[in-house]
Amino acid sequence: MDAITPDAKPPAGVLTGPPAVAVPANTGIPTEPLDLIEGPKVRTKLRLYAILSGLYLALFVAALDQTIVSIAIPTITSDLHSAQGYVWIGGAYLLANAATGPIWAKCSDIWGRKPLLLAAVALFTGASLLAALSTSMTMLIAGRALQGVASGGLMQLVTIVISDLFSVRKRSLYLGYVGFVWALAGSSGPLIGGAFTQFDWRWCFWINLPIGGLTFLLLILFLDVHNPRTRIREGVKAIDWIGTISILAVTLLLLLGLDFGGAIFPWTSPKVICLIVVGSLMIGFFVFSEQRLSKYPLIPLTVFRNGSNNATFVVAFAHGMVLIGIEYYLPSSCRASCRPHPLRSGILMLPLIGTQAVVEILAGVVIHRTGRYQELIWAGAVLMTLGTGLYITFGPDTSVAMVVGLEILGALGPALLFQGPMVSIQNTVSQDETASATACLGFIRNLAMSLSVVLGGVVFQNSMEARQSTLAAAGLGASVREALSGSQAAANVGITQTIRDVVQRHVVLEAFSWSLRNMFIMYTCLSGVALVSSAFIKHRKLNKEHRETKTGIQSLSKAG
């Protein structure tokens, strides 16, 4: 890691931090406890690798659970006898993730990174146990929501801790591995989920327990970032409670309104209109509270005063929507076009996994070696628009070779956009503001992911509703048409295997393909927004100097 070394030469093979500053005795100046005095930070390579391994494992389980259930959902809904929970098995996780991310980040500023990171790992493991033991859809969605709350902390804090440890220039290399882990976990989720579904879908959650245990052990033993020892009462007083409630209201009300509209209630329903309107109004109240009422705001509004930063946020938002939309719904597209077994649907995601993983590491190396990130963002936006647009060609007769080719091309753009926006934002703020800026970008990206699953589901459901007359004209029975309507449609993508009439089966496959095509059109438009916005991102030289971040209320006061 980047550090200022003391005059004495350190032992070979270790990394050192800034020297201790001696405080003269009897000066009347209050001193910190002995264990809080800043001294030489010594990290062997073994300790550093152990820290990074723990961080990457934490990110792996959080990213894995975004998509591991995508293949298993039809089996889960059948086993728990509730097709209504299809969207919310994934949506509850992503929604809770988006809503709580900035809260975890700010609490880590108050109480320190390590206690909050350990709490997030413990909560995630416990929530996974609850999901694995679920006996009803309500219990499962509750477990998924708690997993989402914990993953909001894991995803934010992993990036923040890496940013605490390394300079902007050097951290790009390790953020590249973050992207690699994200791509590996997110894209391999359907494959692992498909394999577990052959035996018992509950293993999609049991697998988190040993990984969570190992992660907790590595972090508690080796992570040695600054610990402010903030008292609980003082920390609770420092929390931005108005901002916290406001951001939860914005996220929950908007996403609930969008999910209910056209699926559970008509778009003209007072319930849907009220949720969307009140959620939108809460955005203004949140901005007001952060600017006028909060002493230690969740999100620093100063980061939005830079036009280049605003363009970066738009790119990150569009990237988040497209990325999770493709990973979450592409397996369903494969099942509707190639009609493979659930396990084969997961295997068909391997080209996406490999391409994203390799490209993301290469992008990190390029930024680390050259210090350039602007060109990678431009290239990523162009390729994401092209690749997502080609997914529109999916149909009932799409060959496996075509699917593989489209996945390889479609993975290039999103892979290039994992860390470029993060580096761009972090390069415009001070080290003390890095956590808040990172949390802001993470919130926007996670909100986009949550919105993507919900909106993608809405587009698919409404498109299937629009094909009901065609399905009826083909002679399909009322029970089949009901299974292919509303929120039940996506959960019953495998129903074609039970339809023996060739003509009727083809009509259903055409309805699925047409609905998925509409969804990919939406994601292509969002990619186009990212492409236009990327042109306004300015490049700044990456800083090689670095000092590790100090947390606690005193540090927040100085930053303010």
C-alpha positions as CSV (number, residue, x, y, z in Angstrom):
1,M,0.0,0.0,0.0
2,D,1.1,3.7,-0.3
3,A,2.5,5.0,2.9
4,I,5.1,7.4,4.3
5,T,7.8,5.4,5.9
6,P,9.7,6.4,9.0
7,D,13.4,7.2,9.0
8,A,14.4,3.8,10.2
9,K,14.4,1.2,7.5
10,P,11.5,-1.3,7.9
11,P,12.0,-5.1,7.7
12,A,12.1,-6.5,4.3
13,G,8.7,-7.6,2.8
14,V,6.6,-5.3,5.0
15,L,4.5,-2.2,4.3
16,T,4.8,0.7,6.7
17,G,2.6,3.7,7.5
18,P,3.3,7.2,8.8
19,P,5.5,7.6,11.9
20,A,4.2,8.3,15.4
21,V,4.1,11.9,16.5
22,A,5.5,12.4,20.0
23,V,3.5,14.7,22.4
24,P,5.7,16.4,25.0
25,A,4.7,15.6,28.6
26,N,3.1,18.0,30.9
27,T,2.0,20.4,28.2
28,G,-1.7,20.4,29.3
29,I,-2.7,19.1,25.9
30,P,-5.1,16.1,26.1
31,T,-3.7,13.0,24.6
32,E,-5.4,10.0,23.1
33,P,-5.2,6.6,24.7
34,L,-2.1,4.7,24.0
35,D,-3.8,2.3,21.5
36,L,-5.1,5.3,19.5
37,I,-1.8,7.1,19.0
38,E,-0.9,7.0,15.4
39,G,2.2,4.9,15.0
40,P,4.0,3.1,12.2
41,K,1.5,0.9,10.4
42,V,3.2,-2.4,9.6
43,R,1.5,-4.8,7.3
44,T,3.2,-7.9,6.0
45,K,2.2,-9.2,2.6
46,L,0.5,-12.1,4.3
47,R,-1.7,-9.7,6.4
48,L,-2.5,-7.6,3.4
49,Y,-3.5,-10.6,1.3
50,A,-5.6,-11.9,4.2
51,I,-7.4,-8.6,4.5
52,L,-8.1,-8.4,0.8
53,S,-9.2,-12.1,0.8
54,G,-11.7,-11.3,3.5
55,L,-13.0,-8.2,1.7
56,Y,-13.3,-10.0,-1.6
57,L,-15.2,-12.9,0.0
58,A,-17.6,-10.5,1.6
59,L,-18.3,-8.9,-1.7
60,F,-18.6,-12.3,-3.4
61,V,-21.5,-13.5,-1.2
62,A,-23.2,-10.2,-1.5
63,A,-23.0,-10.1,-5.3
64,L,-23.7,-13.8,-5.6
65,D,-27.0,-13.5,-3.9
66,Q,-28.3,-10.9,-6.4
67,T,-28.5,-13.6,-9.1
68,I,-28.1,-17.0,-7.6
69,V,-31.9,-17.4,-7.2
70,S,-32.7,-16.2,-10.7
71,I,-32.8,-19.8,-12.1
72,A,-34.2,-21.3,-8.9
73,I,-37.2,-18.8,-8.6
74,P,-39.7,-21.0,-10.6
75,T,-38.8,-24.0,-8.4
76,I,-39.0,-21.9,-5.3
77,T,-42.4,-20.4,-6.2
78,S,-43.7,-23.8,-7.0
79,D,-42.4,-25.4,-3.8
80,L,-43.8,-22.6,-1.6
81,H,-47.0,-22.4,-3.6
82,S,-46.8,-18.7,-4.3
83,A,-46.1,-17.3,-7.7
84,Q,-46.8,-13.8,-6.4
85,G,-43.4,-13.6,-4.8
86,Y,-41.5,-14.0,-8.1
87,V,-40.3,-10.4,-8.4
88,W,-39.8,-9.8,-4.7
89,I,-37.5,-12.7,-4.1
90,G,-34.9,-10.7,-6.0
91,G,-36.5,-7.3,-5.6
92,A,-36.6,-7.3,-1.8
93,Y,-32.9,-8.0,-1.7
94,L,-32.0,-5.3,-4.1
95,L,-34.3,-2.7,-2.7
96,A,-33.0,-3.2,0.9
97,N,-29.5,-3.1,-0.5
98,A,-30.0,0.3,-2.2
99,A,-31.9,1.9,0.7
100,T,-29.3,1.0,3.4
101,G,-26.0,1.5,1.7
102,P,-25.4,5.2,2.6
103,I,-26.5,4.4,6.2
104,W,-23.8,1.8,6.6
105,A,-21.2,4.1,5.1
106,K,-22.0,7.0,7.5
107,C,-22.1,4.7,10.5
108,S,-18.7,3.4,9.5
109,D,-17.5,7.1,9.6
110,I,-18.8,7.3,13.1
111,W,-17.9,3.9,14.7
112,G,-15.1,2.8,12.3
113,R,-15.0,0.4,9.4
114,K,-14.2,-2.8,11.1
115,P,-17.1,-3.0,13.6
116,L,-19.6,-2.2,10.9
117,L,-18.1,-4.6,8.4
118,L,-18.2,-7.4,10.9
119,A,-21.8,-6.6,11.8
120,A,-22.7,-6.7,8.2
121,V,-21.1,-10.1,7.7
122,A,-22.9,-11.5,10.8
123,L,-26.3,-10.1,9.7
124,F,-25.9,-11.5,6.2
125,T,-25.0,-15.0,7.5
126,G,-28.0,-15.0,9.9
127,A,-30.4,-13.8,7.2
128,S,-29.1,-16.6,4.9
129,L,-30.0,-19.1,7.7
130,L,-33.5,-17.6,7.9
131,A,-33.9,-17.9,4.1
132,A,-32.7,-21.4,4.0
133,L,-35.2,-22.5,6.7
134,S,-38.1,-20.7,5.1
135,T,-41.4,-22.5,5.1
136,S,-43.5,-19.7,3.4
137,M,-43.0,-17.1,0.8
138,T,-43.4,-14.4,3.4
139,M,-40.6,-15.9,5.5
140,L,-38.3,-16.2,2.5
141,I,-38.9,-12.6,1.4
142,A,-38.2,-11.4,5.0
143,G,-34.9,-13.3,4.9
144,R,-34.0,-11.9,1.5
145,A,-34.8,-8.4,2.7
146,L,-32.4,-8.8,5.7
147,Q,-29.8,-10.2,3.4
148,G,-30.3,-7.0,1.3
149,V,-29.8,-4.8,4.3
150,A,-26.5,-6.6,5.1
151,S,-25.3,-6.6,1.5
152,G,-25.8,-2.8,1.4
153,G,-23.1,-2.6,4.1
154,L,-20.9,-5.3,2.5
155,M,-20.8,-3.7,-0.9
156,Q,-20.2,-0.2,0.3
157,L,-17.7,-1.0,3.0
158,V,-15.5,-3.3,0.9
159,T,-14.9,-0.4,-1.6
160,I,-14.5,2.1,1.2
161,V,-11.9,0.0,3.1
162,I,-9.9,-0.5,-0.1
163,S,-10.0,3.2,-0.7
164,D,-8.8,3.8,2.9
165,L,-5.8,1.5,2.3
166,F,-4.5,2.7,-1.1
167,S,-4.0,5.8,-3.2
168,V,-6.3,6.7,-6.0
169,R,-3.8,5.5,-8.6
170,K,-2.9,2.2,-6.8
171,R,-6.4,1.4,-5.6
172,S,-7.6,1.1,-9.3
173,L,-5.7,-2.2,-9.4
174,Y,-7.5,-3.6,-6.4
175,L,-10.8,-2.1,-7.5
176,G,-10.2,-4.1,-10.7
177,Y,-10.2,-7.3,-8.6
178,V,-13.4,-6.0,-7.0
179,G,-15.0,-5.9,-10.4
180,F,-13.6,-9.3,-11.2
181,V,-15.2,-10.7,-8.0
182,W,-18.5,-8.9,-8.8
183,A,-18.5,-10.3,-12.4
184,L,-17.6,-13.8,-11.2
185,A,-20.2,-13.9,-8.4
186,G,-23.0,-12.1,-10.2
187,S,-22.6,-14.0,-13.5
188,S,-21.9,-17.4,-11.9
189,G,-25.0,-17.0,-9.6
190,P,-27.4,-18.6,-12.2
191,L,-25.0,-21.5,-12.8
192,I,-24.6,-22.3,-9.1
193,G,-28.3,-21.7,-8.5
194,G,-29.2,-24.0,-11.4
195,A,-26.9,-26.8,-10.0
196,F,-28.4,-26.5,-6.5
197,T,-31.9,-26.4,-7.9
198,Q,-31.4,-30.0,-9.1
199,F,-31.2,-31.1,-5.5
200,D,-32.6,-28.5,-3.1
201,W,-33.0,-24.8,-3.8
202,R,-32.3,-24.1,-0.1
203,W,-28.6,-24.7,-0.8
204,C,-28.6,-21.3,-2.6
205,F,-28.7,-19.9,0.9
206,W,-26.9,-22.7,2.9
207,I,-23.7,-22.0,0.9
208,N,-23.5,-18.5,2.5
209,L,-22.9,-19.9,6.0
210,P,-19.4,-21.3,5.6
211,I,-18.3,-18.4,3.3
212,G,-19.7,-15.9,5.9
213,G,-17.9,-17.7,8.7
214,L,-14.5,-17.7,6.9
215,T,-15.0,-14.0,6.0
216,F,-15.8,-13.0,9.6
217,L,-12.7,-14.9,10.8
218,L,-10.3,-13.3,8.3
219,L,-11.6,-9.8,9.0
220,I,-11.6,-10.0,12.8
221,L,-8.1,-11.4,12.8
222,F,-6.3,-9.3,10.2
223,L,-8.2,-6.1,9.4
224,D,-6.4,-3.3,11.2
225,V,-7.8,0.0,10.0
226,H,-8.4,2.9,12.4
227,N,-10.8,2.3,15.2
228,P,-12.1,5.6,16.8
229,R,-13.7,3.8,19.8
230,T,-16.8,6.0,19.5
231,R,-19.3,5.5,22.3
232,I,-22.7,4.2,21.3
233,R,-24.6,7.1,22.7
234,E,-22.4,9.7,21.1
235,G,-22.6,7.9,17.8
236,V,-26.4,7.6,17.8
237,K,-26.6,11.4,18.4
238,A,-24.3,12.0,15.3
239,I,-26.5,9.9,12.9
240,D,-28.4,11.9,10.4
241,W,-31.8,10.5,11.4
242,I,-33.9,12.8,9.2
243,G,-31.7,12.0,6.2
244,T,-31.9,8.3,7.0
245,I,-35.7,8.2,7.2
246,S,-35.9,10.3,4.1
247,I,-33.7,8.1,2.0
248,L,-35.6,5.0,3.1
249,A,-38.9,6.6,2.2
250,V,-37.6,7.7,-1.2
251,T,-36.4,4.2,-2.1
252,L,-39.2,2.1,-0.6
253,L,-42.1,4.3,-1.8
254,L,-40.9,4.8,-5.3
255,L,-40.0,1.1,-5.9
256,L,-43.1,-0.2,-4.3
257,G,-45.3,2.1,-6.4
258,L,-43.5,1.1,-9.6
259,D,-43.7,-2.6,-8.8
260,F,-47.4,-2.5,-7.9
261,G,-48.4,-0.5,-11.0
262,G,-49.9,-2.6,-13.7
263,A,-49.2,-5.9,-11.8
264,I,-51.1,-5.8,-8.6
265,F,-53.0,-2.6,-9.0
266,P,-53.8,-0.5,-12.1
267,W,-51.5,2.4,-12.8
268,T,-54.5,4.7,-12.1
269,S,-55.0,3.2,-8.7
270,P,-54.8,5.8,-5.8
271,K,-52.4,3.5,-4.0
272,V,-49.9,3.4,-6.9
273,I,-50.2,7.2,-7.6
274,C,-49.8,8.0,-3.9
275,L,-46.7,5.8,-3.5
276,I,-45.0,7.3,-6.6
277,V,-46.0,10.9,-5.8
278,V,-45.0,10.9,-2.1
279,G,-41.8,9.0,-2.9
280,S,-40.9,11.7,-5.5
281,L,-41.7,14.5,-3.1
282,M,-39.4,12.9,-0.5
283,I,-36.5,13.4,-2.9
284,G,-36.8,17.2,-2.4
285,F,-37.2,16.8,1.3
286,F,-34.1,14.6,1.5
287,V,-32.0,17.2,-0.4
288,F,-33.3,20.0,1.9
289,S,-32.5,18.0,5.0
290,E,-29.0,17.2,3.8
291,Q,-28.3,20.8,2.9
292,R,-30.0,22.6,5.8
293,L,-30.8,20.2,8.7
294,S,-28.0,17.7,9.0
295,K,-24.8,18.2,10.9
296,Y,-23.2,15.1,9.4
297,P,-25.2,14.4,6.1
298,L,-25.5,10.9,4.7
299,I,-24.6,12.2,1.2
300,P,-22.4,15.3,0.7
301,L,-24.3,17.5,-1.8
302,T,-21.1,19.3,-2.7
303,V,-20.1,16.4,-4.9
304,F,-23.0,17.3,-7.3
305,R,-21.6,20.8,-8.0
306,N,-19.2,19.4,-10.5
307,G,-20.6,18.8,-14.0
308,S,-18.2,16.0,-14.7
309,N,-19.3,14.2,-11.5
310,N,-23.0,14.5,-12.5
311,A,-22.2,12.9,-15.9
312,T,-20.4,10.1,-14.0
313,F,-23.4,9.5,-11.8
314,V,-25.7,9.2,-14.8
315,V,-23.3,6.7,-16.4
316,A,-23.2,4.7,-13.1
317,F,-27.0,4.8,-12.8
318,A,-27.5,3.5,-16.4
319,H,-24.7,0.9,-16.0
320,G,-26.3,-0.4,-12.8
321,M,-29.7,-0.8,-14.5
322,V,-28.3,-2.5,-17.5
323,L,-25.8,-4.8,-15.7
324,I,-28.2,-6.3,-13.2
325,G,-31.1,-6.4,-15.7
326,I,-29.0,-8.5,-18.1
327,E,-27.7,-10.8,-15.4
328,Y,-31.1,-11.3,-13.8
329,Y,-33.2,-11.8,-16.9
330,L,-30.8,-13.2,-19.4
331,P,-31.2,-16.8,-18.0
332,S,-35.0,-16.5,-18.6
333,S,-34.3,-15.4,-22.2
334,C,-32.1,-18.4,-22.7
335,R,-34.9,-20.7,-21.3
336,A,-37.5,-19.0,-23.6
337,S,-35.3,-19.2,-26.7
338,C,-33.0,-22.2,-26.4
339,R,-35.4,-24.0,-24.0
340,P,-32.6,-25.6,-22.0
341,H,-32.8,-27.3,-18.6
342,P,-32.3,-24.8,-15.7
343,L,-28.7,-26.1,-15.2
344,R,-27.9,-25.6,-18.8
345,S,-29.3,-22.1,-18.6
346,G,-26.7,-21.4,-15.9
347,I,-24.0,-23.0,-18.0
348,L,-24.9,-20.8,-20.9
349,M,-23.9,-17.8,-18.7
350,L,-20.3,-19.0,-18.5
351,P,-19.2,-16.9,-21.6
352,L,-20.6,-13.8,-19.8
353,I,-18.7,-14.7,-16.6
354,G,-15.4,-15.3,-18.3
355,T,-15.5,-12.2,-20.5
356,Q,-16.5,-9.8,-17.7
357,A,-13.9,-11.2,-15.3
358,V,-11.0,-11.0,-17.7
359,V,-11.9,-7.5,-19.1
360,E,-12.4,-6.1,-15.6
361,I,-9.0,-7.2,-14.4
362,L,-7.4,-5.8,-17.6
363,A,-9.2,-2.5,-17.1
364,G,-7.8,-2.2,-13.6
365,V,-4.3,-2.9,-14.8
366,V,-4.6,-0.3,-17.6
367,I,-5.8,2.4,-15.1
368,H,-3.0,1.4,-12.7
369,R,-0.3,1.5,-15.3
370,T,-1.4,4.5,-17.4
371,G,-3.5,6.6,-15.0
372,R,-6.1,7.0,-17.7
373,Y,-9.8,6.1,-17.1
374,Q,-11.7,8.5,-19.4
375,E,-11.2,6.4,-22.5
376,L,-12.3,3.2,-20.8
377,I,-15.5,4.8,-19.8
378,W,-16.1,6.0,-23.4
379,A,-15.4,2.5,-24.8
380,G,-17.5,0.8,-22.2
381,A,-20.5,3.0,-22.9
382,V,-20.2,2.4,-26.7
383,L,-19.9,-1.4,-26.3
384,M,-22.6,-1.6,-23.7
385,T,-25.1,0.1,-26.1
386,L,-24.1,-2.2,-28.9
387,G,-24.1,-5.4,-26.9
388,T,-27.4,-4.7,-25.2
389,G,-29.0,-3.7,-28.5
390,L,-28.1,-7.1,-30.0
391,Y,-29.9,-8.9,-27.2
392,I,-33.1,-7.7,-28.8
393,T,-32.6,-10.3,-31.5
394,F,-33.3,-13.1,-29.0
395,G,-36.2,-15.3,-30.3
396,P,-37.7,-18.8,-30.0
397,D,-35.3,-20.1,-32.7
398,T,-32.1,-18.5,-31.4
399,S,-29.2,-21.0,-31.5
400,V,-26.8,-21.7,-28.6
401,A,-23.9,-20.5,-30.7
402,M,-25.7,-17.2,-31.2
403,V,-26.4,-16.8,-27.5
404,V,-22.7,-17.4,-26.7
405,G,-21.6,-14.9,-29.2
406,L,-24.0,-12.2,-28.0
407,E,-23.0,-12.8,-24.4
408,I,-19.3,-12.3,-25.1
409,L,-20.0,-9.1,-27.0
410,G,-22.5,-7.9,-24.4
411,A,-20.1,-8.5,-21.5
412,L,-17.4,-6.1,-22.8
413,G,-19.2,-2.8,-22.1
414,P,-20.5,-3.4,-18.6
415,A,-17.1,-4.9,-17.6
416,L,-15.3,-1.7,-18.6
417,L,-17.7,0.5,-16.6
418,F,-17.3,-1.2,-13.2
419,Q,-14.5,0.9,-11.8
420,G,-14.0,3.8,-14.2
421,P,-16.8,5.9,-12.7
422,M,-15.7,5.1,-9.2
423,V,-12.1,6.2,-9.9
424,S,-13.5,9.4,-11.6
425,I,-15.5,10.4,-8.5
426,Q,-12.9,9.5,-5.9
427,N,-10.3,11.5,-7.8
428,T,-12.3,14.8,-7.3
429,V,-12.7,14.6,-3.5
430,S,-10.3,14.6,-0.6
431,Q,-9.4,11.5,1.3
432,D,-11.7,12.4,4.2
433,E,-14.6,12.7,1.8
434,T,-13.8,9.5,-0.2
435,A,-16.2,7.3,1.9
436,S,-19.1,9.7,1.5
437,A,-18.5,10.1,-2.2
438,T,-18.1,6.3,-2.6
439,A,-21.4,5.8,-0.7
440,C,-23.1,8.3,-2.9
441,L,-22.0,6.6,-6.1
442,G,-22.8,3.2,-4.6
443,F,-26.3,4.3,-3.6
444,I,-27.0,5.6,-7.1
445,R,-25.8,2.3,-8.6
446,N,-27.6,0.1,-6.1
447,L,-30.8,2.1,-6.5
448,A,-30.5,1.6,-10.3
449,M,-30.1,-2.1,-9.8
450,S,-33.2,-2.3,-7.6
451,L,-35.1,-0.2,-10.0
452,S,-33.9,-2.4,-12.9
453,V,-35.3,-5.6,-11.5
454,V,-38.6,-4.0,-10.7
455,L,-39.0,-2.1,-14.0
456,G,-37.8,-5.1,-16.0
457,G,-40.4,-7.2,-14.3
458,V,-43.1,-4.5,-14.9
459,V,-42.2,-4.3,-18.6
460,F,-42.3,-8.1,-18.9
461,Q,-45.6,-8.5,-17.0
462,N,-47.3,-5.7,-19.0
463,S,-46.1,-7.1,-22.3
464,M,-47.4,-10.6,-21.4
465,E,-50.7,-9.0,-20.5
466,A,-50.8,-7.4,-23.9
467,R,-50.4,-10.9,-25.5
468,Q,-53.4,-12.4,-23.7
469,S,-55.7,-12.1,-26.7
470,T,-53.1,-13.9,-28.9
471,L,-52.8,-16.7,-26.4
472,A,-56.6,-17.0,-26.2
473,A,-56.9,-17.1,-30.0
474,A,-54.4,-20.0,-30.1
475,G,-56.8,-22.0,-28.0
476,L,-54.9,-22.0,-24.7
477,G,-57.0,-22.8,-21.6
478,A,-58.0,-20.2,-19.0
479,S,-55.6,-21.8,-16.4
480,V,-52.6,-21.6,-18.7
481,R,-53.5,-18.0,-19.7
482,E,-53.8,-17.1,-16.0
483,A,-50.3,-18.6,-15.3
484,L,-48.9,-16.4,-18.1
485,S,-50.5,-13.2,-16.9
486,G,-49.3,-10.5,-14.5
487,S,-46.7,-11.2,-11.9
488,Q,-47.1,-15.0,-12.5
489,A,-45.8,-14.9,-16.1
490,A,-42.1,-14.7,-15.3
491,A,-42.3,-17.5,-12.7
492,N,-43.9,-19.8,-15.3
493,V,-41.4,-19.5,-18.1
494,G,-40.9,-23.3,-18.0
495,I,-44.6,-23.9,-18.7
496,T,-43.9,-24.5,-22.4
497,Q,-42.6,-28.0,-21.5
498,T,-46.1,-29.0,-20.4
499,I,-47.8,-27.8,-23.6
500,R,-47.9,-30.7,-26.1
501,D,-49.6,-28.8,-29.0
502,V,-46.7,-27.5,-31.2
503,V,-48.6,-24.5,-32.5
504,Q,-49.7,-23.4,-29.0
505,R,-46.2,-24.0,-27.6
506,H,-44.8,-21.7,-30.4
507,V,-47.3,-19.0,-29.6
508,V,-46.3,-19.0,-25.9
509,L,-42.6,-18.9,-26.8
510,E,-43.3,-16.0,-29.1
511,A,-45.1,-14.2,-26.3
512,F,-42.2,-14.8,-24.0
513,S,-39.6,-13.6,-26.6
514,W,-41.7,-10.5,-27.5
515,S,-42.0,-9.5,-23.8
516,L,-38.2,-10.0,-23.2
517,R,-37.5,-8.1,-26.4
518,N,-39.4,-5.1,-25.0
519,M,-37.4,-5.3,-21.8
520,F,-34.1,-5.3,-23.7
521,I,-35.2,-2.3,-25.7
522,M,-35.6,-0.5,-22.4
523,Y,-32.1,-1.5,-21.4
524,T,-30.7,-0.4,-24.8
525,C,-32.2,3.0,-24.4
526,L,-30.6,3.3,-20.9
527,S,-27.2,2.3,-22.5
528,G,-27.7,5.1,-25.0
529,V,-28.2,7.6,-22.1
530,A,-24.8,6.4,-20.6
531,L,-23.2,6.8,-24.0
532,V,-24.3,10.5,-24.3
533,S,-23.4,11.2,-20.7
534,S,-19.9,9.7,-20.9
535,A,-19.0,12.5,-23.4
536,F,-19.2,15.0,-20.6
537,I,-16.8,13.2,-18.2
538,K,-13.5,15.1,-17.8
539,H,-10.2,13.4,-17.0
540,R,-8.0,14.4,-14.1
541,K,-4.5,13.1,-13.2
542,L,-4.7,10.3,-10.6
543,N,-2.9,11.1,-7.3
544,K,-0.2,8.7,-6.2
545,E,0.2,10.1,-2.7
546,H,-2.0,8.7,0.1
547,R,-2.8,8.8,3.8
548,E,-5.1,6.4,5.6
549,T,-8.4,7.7,6.7
550,K,-9.2,8.3,10.3
551,T,-12.8,7.7,11.4
552,G,-14.8,9.0,14.3
553,I,-16.9,12.1,15.2
554,Q,-13.8,14.3,15.6
555,S,-12.8,13.4,12.0
556,L,-16.4,14.2,10.8
557,S,-16.2,17.6,12.5
558,K,-12.9,18.5,10.9
559,A,-14.2,17.4,7.5
560,G,-17.3,19.5,8.0
